[in-house]
């Protein structure tokens, strides 16, 4: 009869891909905000490329509310944190804070932004 070796570890479970996990509220709000920031707003000040149909107007309004609220909450962050978020999402080309560590600054920015987003009427529903 075969006996299992007690010193051997069980095989590791497969790790789920990073996009298989559910995004948290801050990630969702920042993703919506980044998409909103990348849109072309030359048409009468309304965010969205010309000729683009967002489909459901209520859904488009909901995404705009989240993006605008996230943008407003970001304005209260220190400039280094604002820049770290913009850099992370490719909205800033250069890192203007040479004495600051980018990954640390981004983590601090997210930590400072989360309580603000949890309190905001438009974004608090993203936090379960």
N, C-alpha and C positions, 0 to 999 in steps of 0.2 A: 504494500500500500504506500502511496506517495504522500509525504507530509510536506506541507508548505514551509518554506524557510521563514522563520519569524523575523529575520533581519532584513528581508526584502520588503520594499515598499510597494504598495498597490500602484498599478499603473495610473499615471496622471490623467485626469479628465481632460477632454479637449477644451481648449480655451475658446470662448466665443469671439468672433471677430468684433473689432471695436465698434463697427456700425450696427451690430446686433443688439447692443445695449440701449436701454431707453435713456434719452437725453434728460438732464435735469432742467429745472426752470430757467436757470441762468443761461445755460447753453442754448436753450430754445429761444429765449429773448434776444440773445446776442446774434444768433443765426438769422432771425427775422430782421433785426436791426441792420446787419451787414448786407443782406439782400436789398433792403430798403435804401441803404446808402449807395449801393451800386446802380440804382435805377437812374434813368435820365429824367431830370425834372425841368426841362426847358419849356414844356407845354403848360403854360399858365400856372406855374408853381405847383402843379400836382405831381406827386412822385409816381413815376411809371413811364416806360417808353411809349412813344407815339404809336397809336394803332394797336397797342397791346390790350387784350381783353382779359381781365382777371377772372372772368366767369361770374361767380356769385358776388354781387356788390357787398353783401353783409360780411362775407368772409374777407374780402379785400379791405373793408373798413376795420375789421377786427385786427388784421395784420398791421395796418397802418397805425392803429391805436397802440399796439404793442411796441412797434418800432419807434414811434414818437415818444412814448413814455420812457423807453429805454434810453433814447437819445437825451431826453431831459434829465434823467437820473445820472447819466454819465457826465453832464455838465458840472455836477457838484463834486466830481472827483478831482484830485490833484492832477496837474498836467501830465506828469509821468505816467499815471495810471490810465488816463485817457489815451495817451500815445501808445501804451502797451496793448490796449485792446484794439486800437486801429492797426497797429503793426501785425498783430496776431491774425487779423482778418484780411490782410493785404490792402488796407486802405491808407497805409502810410508806407512810403518806400524806404525811409531811412530811420535809424534809431537815434534820436537826438539827445539821448541821455547816456553819454559814454561811461559815466561812473556808476551807473545802475545796471544790475543784472536783469536782462529781459525776462527770463522765466520767472524769477522772483517777483518782478514788478507786475507781471500779468496775474500771478496767483494773488498778490495783494489787491490788485484791481478788482478781481472777481469777488474776493472776500469783502471788499468795501461796497461793491455794487449789489450783492445779494440781498442784504437787509433793506436796501432802498426799493428794490424790485418787489420784495415780499409785501411791502406796505402800499405800493401803488395800486390804485383801483384797476387799471388796465392790465397789469401784469401779475397780480397776486394769484390769479386762478391757475397759473402755470406751476405753482408750487403745491404739491399734494400733501 
